[in-house]
Amino acid sequence: MLRNNLTIMFVPRKNGKVVQFELSALFAKTAILISGILVLVSIAIFIDYIGIKQKTRSLSKLQNQIVLQQFDVQKINNRLITKRQQLDSYEAFDRKLRLISGLPKAGSRIRYIGGSKNGSEETQSKKLNGDRILESLKKLDLNIKLREISFFQLGSYLDERKEKLSRTPSISPTKGHISSRFGIRKDPFTGKGRFHRGLDIANREYTPIYAPADGIVDNTWTDKDFGMFLVIDHGYNIVTRYAHLAKYEVKAGRRVKRGDIIARMGNTGLRSTGPHLHYEVLINDQHVDPEKYIFWDY
């Protein structure tokens, strides 16, 4: 029986009662085993906690890196948008310059060779957004350089043709908002589709109207539908016409320079619904879109 019991005694250093009690050996072993298990579990939990803390720090660091990368990608993307807008503006300006100067469309044998086009679409789709944006930026930079080369060619060409350019319409003949453009439109009087041969610019009556290029005032007269009418012959088979005027500021035979005041906006003629200028451009006796010959608002 003694082997199956464990006696525990508490003996005081000085006088006092000795406390004694007995525990079964099985209970003592069980208690020690449970204590050991609890210690091991506690150690495991502590180690796991340390690991989680370390992973949390790594995850937080990774998230910060991702945020910084996203910020860099956004900056590059903003730059890409700006470059595209710049290129679009260059191309539109280049087209207008070539149109009025008669220079053929620019052509270049230089081409951008970016990343390989080999491989599946899935492979291409796995490319990082940042990589695609950087590749687009390189292509845009090249296109902008090509456009600058085109402008240099244009500059040399235009220097040789200053006389014709001075006689080619290039500014808006007046200030105001465009109320009707060149082309098919709904006729304000009949409600049916009808080709509009000019550009209508509306503003207050007596708004100044300017010569869009050098030339000679060919004629002025009053038309039943178009009211007070003025025509400028710019030479080189280029003619501009102005309708619904309120007042002439020049007479037939007068030489005018680009920017000279030639008339005042009005509301004359049966086909006018309010103060505006009806402006036409004719090249070789053919009506063309006047907006293609407007580089700057006056």
Secondary structure as UniProt FT lines:
FT   HELIX           2..4
FT   STRAND          5..10
FT   STRAND          19..24
FT   HELIX           25..101
FT   HELIX           121..125
FT   HELIX           129..159
FT   TURN            160..161
FT   HELIX           162..166
FT   STRAND          177..180
FT   STRAND          183..186
FT   TURN            188..190
FT   STRAND          193..196
FT   STRAND          199..202
FT   TURN            205..206
FT   STRAND          208..210
FT   STRAND          215..223
FT   TURN            224..226
FT   STRAND          227..235
FT   TURN            236..237
FT   STRAND          238..248
FT   TURN            252..253
FT   STRAND          255..256
FT   TURN            258..259
FT   STRAND          261..266
FT   TURN            270..271
FT   STRAND          276..283
FT   TURN            284..285
FT   STRAND          286..288
FT   HELIX           290..293
//
